[in-house]
Amino acid sequence: MIDKAARPTRSDDRAGLGIFRSGLKMSHLQLVLAIEDHGQISAAAEALGMSQPAASRMLTEIESVLQAPLCERVARGVELTRYGQALARRARTIFLELRETTREIAELKVGSSGKVSLGSVTGPALSLAVPAIRQVTTAYPGIEISVQIENSNVLVRELLAARHDFVIGRVPDDVEPRQFNMVVIGEEDVRLIVREGHPLLEREAVEPADLPGYDWVFQPTGTLLRRAVEDSFMDAGVPFPQTVINTSSIILTLAIVRNTNAVAPVAHDVATVIDGSGGQLGGIRVLPSRFPIKIRPYGLITARGRALPPSAKLLYDLILQQGTSASHHPEPA
């Protein structure tokens, strides 16, 4: 191993023991987490391979043990009450510690350098994660690194679900920030891309008023980049485009732009790759523009109270070192 393994605190130990002494079982915790993830008892039951009546009976059993209501009905299903949310939070910690214990023992048995799960928005994945991964895998050939590229809204949910050790992105506005620790490491710089031969390329620099007449490819509604683009249109006093295609896939974005007159905002680092491709990316060009799109700085995000395993801490520290020492242009969330 690269460093001493992170250990759960005494308070975490007491919390976990207290839960099981109350009469709760692992299956109870799994059901509560499934309900939180899916927002419906039927969907939670299906995810756990059980019938809806069985899930409902189990939920009643849990509420009887705790003497507190865990769910309440809403328009599209159910939501956890504050008691359910508290139980879910503790349950995730317990399952995380069990997962990390299994991981640590497996690494000790085979003598490998460990496993890391990282989530990142696209730009920092190119400018920071790739160089750091290269350093880590060169120094520790046995390490296994998994990387998910997505927008910050998705990545933060995955982090809370303990599917990532840490993520590079931003905490969305609708998520409680006190659940995280965040170290800011980069600022945003967004470019617009179009196909080779696009009418707008005939201009020296595109003005905001030139843009609403074309289709746009955006990240999904509610994502930070989408909001930043919408704010930029409002600040410029121009109408929002009538035809919008929503996708979080950079590959699909490039394919749409290449085959239509659509305009798409992308990270500076993605634009740099396009500019340096020598036309190998399907004739896509970066559009000279006087249409500033500003997004809040991004950073390294970890779940509060959750220690990084040694292998993840190594990658985290390398990315932090690069992000704080290098001058670069990051990516949208």
N, C-alpha and C positions, 0 to 999 in steps of 0.2 A: 504493500500500500504506500501511497505517497506521503501521507501524514497520519496523525492519530485520528481515529474515527470519532465522529461527533456522537455524543451520548445524550439521551433524554435527561431532562432535569428531574430533580426529586419531586417537584410539583406535578410534572407530567406523569411520573410513576404513580403518585397518589391519586391523580385524576383518573387514570386508567383503571387502577384497582377499585376505586370507588364505584365506577360504572358497573363493573362485573359483580361486585358484592351486592349491588342493588337488585340483581336478578336478571339483568340484561344479557343477551347472548350476541355472538358475532353476527348471526343472521338478522337480529334486530337492527344492528348498526348498518348492515348492508342495505336493508330496506329503507331506512331513513335517508341514507345517501342517494339511493336510487330515486326516491321521491323528490329529493332536492334537485337532482340532475334532470329529471324528465317532466316534473310538474304535473304528473297524473299518476294515480295509483295503478291504473291498468297498464300504462307503459312501464312503470317501475316493476310491476309483477312480471311482465313479459321479459324484461331485461334480466331478471333473476331466475327465469324459468319456472315460474309458479303461476297459479291461477289468481284472478283478481279477488275472488272470495277469500282465498287463503291469505293474500296480502292484507286484505281489510281486517281479517281476524287477527293477524299478527300485529297490525298497527294498534288495534284495540288492546291487545295484550301489553304492548309497550307502554301505552298511555296508562294502563292500569298499574303497571310497575312503578312508573314515575309519578303517578297521580297528577298529570298535567296534560292538556291538549297539545298535540304535536302538529296538527294540520288544520287548515281552514279552507273552505271552498272559495274559489274565485271564478271569474267568468270562464276561463279556459282550462280549469282543472283544480289543482290544489296548491297551496303554498304552505311552507313551514311557519308555524308560529315562532315567537321568540324562544320558546322552550325547545321547539324542534330545531331551530337554527343553532342553539347552544349545543344540543346533542350531536348534530351533524358536524359542527366544528371539532368537537372532541373526538368523534368517530374518525374523521379524516386524519387527525394526529395519530391515533392508535394504529390505523392501517398503514400510515406512512412509516411509523417506527417498525412495524412488522416487516414491511417491504425492505426497509433499509437493513434490518437485521439479517434477513435472508440474503440480501445482496452482499453484505460484508462477509458473511460466512462463506458464501460461494466464492468470493474473490480470494479469501484466505486459503480455501481448499486448492484452487488451481494456480494461485500465485500470480494472478493477472493484476493489471493496474487499475481495474475498476470500470464502471459504466457511468455515463453521463447522459442526461436527457436535457436538451436545450431547446427553447423556443425563441424565435427572433422575427422581427419585421425585416423586410428584404434588404434594405440598404446596409444596416449594420452587419447583417449576415455576410454580405460581400466584403465590406471594408474591415470588419473587426473579427467576426467569428471564424472566417476561413483562415486567416493568418494564424490565429491562436490555435485552431484545431491542428494545423500543420505542425506547429511547434510541439504540441502535446503528443501527437501520434509519432513524431520522430523520436522524442525522448522516451516515450513509454509505448512501445509497439503493441502491447497487450490491451490497451485501453479501447473501449467500445463507446462511440459517441453517436447519439441519435439527435437529429435536428429537425424541428418543424418550422416551416416558414408560413406565417399567417399574420393577420392584423392583430393589433393589441387587444381588442375585445375578446377574441378567441383565446389568445395566449394567456391572458390573465385568468380566464376561467379554467384553463388547463393547469395553470400553476396552483390555483386553489384546490383543484381536484388531485393534486400531488402527482400529476403526470409529467411534470417537468421539475428539474432541480432549480432552475432559475430561467428567466426570460429577459430578452432585450426588447424594450418597447416603452409604452406609456400606460399609466393607470387611467382607464376610461372615466369619464365624468360620473357615470351612474354606478360606480363601484366604490365601496367604502375604502378610502386610502389607508386607514389605520391597520388594515390587514397585511400591509406590505412594508418592506424596507426598500428604498430606492436610492441609487446613487446615479446622478445625472452624469452622462459621459459624452453627449453629442448634441448638436443643434441641427435643425431641419433645413434642408435646401431641396426644393422640388422643381422639376423640369417638366415641360410638356412635350409629348412625342406625337408624330404624325407619320404617314407613309411617305416614301419617296415620290416626288411629283405632286404633293398636296398643294392645292391653290394657295394656302397661307404661306408656303415657303417662298412665294414670289415677293413677299413683303420684307423689308429690312428688319423690322421688328413688329410683331403683332401687338395690337392694342386690345384692351378688354372688350371693346365694342365689336371687335371682329370675331369673337369666339362663340357667342350663343347660337349662331346660325348653323353650327355643326353638331353632329352627334358627339356624345362624350362617353368614355368608359370610366366608371367610378368604382371605388370600393363600396361595399354595401352600406345602406343607410344606417346612421348611428356611429360609424367608425370615425376615428379622429381625422383622418385625411379627408373623408367625405365632408365633414363639418367645416374643415378649413377651406375647402374649395367653395362650399356654399357661402361661407363668410366673405371670401374674396370677391365673389360675384356681387354680393350685397354692398361691400365697401366700394366697389367700382361703379355701382349704380347701374348695372346692366342686368337684363333678365336672365334667369336660370335657363339652361338648355332644355328644349322641349323633349328631346329623345335622349334617354340615358340608359346605358347598359351597365348593370351592376355585377361585379365579380371581384373576388379577392385573389384570383389566380393571375400571376404576372404572365404566365405562358398564354393563357386565353386572351389577356389584354393585348399582348403583342400580336397575336393572330388576328384579332378584330381590327386593330389599327392598320396592320399591313394590308388588309383586304377591303378597307372602307376609307371614307374621309373622316373617320372619328378622330377625336383628340383625347389623349389620356395623360393625367399627371402621374409621374413616377419619381422615385428617389433619384437624387443626384448621382449616386453610385451606379444605379441601373442605367441612367442616361450616359454615364461615362463608359460603361461596357458597350452600349450601343454605338457611341461615337468611335470607340476604339476597335470595333469589329471589322472595319473595312468593308462594310456592306454585307457582312455575312449573316446579319440578323434580318434578312428578308427586306432590305431596303427601307428600314425605319430611320427616321431622322429626328434630331432634337430641334424643337421649334424655337427660334429666337423670339422672345416675348417680353413685353412690359406688363406682365400679369403676375404680380408677386403672390405666392401662396405660402403662408407662414404657419408652421405647426410647432407646438411646444417641444422643448428638448426631450430626448428619450434617454433611458438609462437602464442600468442593471437592476432587475426587480427580483426580490426573494420574498417568500412568505414569512411574515413576522413570527418569531418563535420557533422557526424550523431551521436547524443547523444544516449546512451543506456537507455532504459526504466528502472525503478527502479528494477524490478524483474530480468531482464537480468544483470544489474550491480551487483546485489548480487551474482549471479552464477559466473560471470566474476571474481569478486574479490576473491572468494573462490578458483577458479582454479589458479588464479595468485599467491595466497598465497602458495598453494601446490607446484606449479611449481617452484617457486623461493626458497622455503625453503627445499624441499625434494630432495634427490639424487635418480634419477630414469633413466631408459633407454627408450627413446621414439620410435617413429614409422615413417615409410615412408609415403611420400605424393604421 
